[in-house]
């Protein structure tokens, strides 16, 4: 069973980090039950150094997930 309270808190923390590091650029931030992960897509395509800096700031482990329909995608496994 999914602990949605934990998912929502983690999404809030992710949103805070993205807004602090890159500004307001979140296109999509959802929980994918099939993957058991939070998926983030931002409207920017940051340089590799910015991606590394951003990933190191997140409260949970994150991976670069490629390019989405609007920009860069990340995944956070819960």
Secondary structure as UniProt FT lines:
FT   HELIX           4..22
FT   STRAND          26..32
FT   TURN            33..36
FT   STRAND          37..42
FT   HELIX           48..57
FT   STRAND          62..67
FT   STRAND          72..77
//
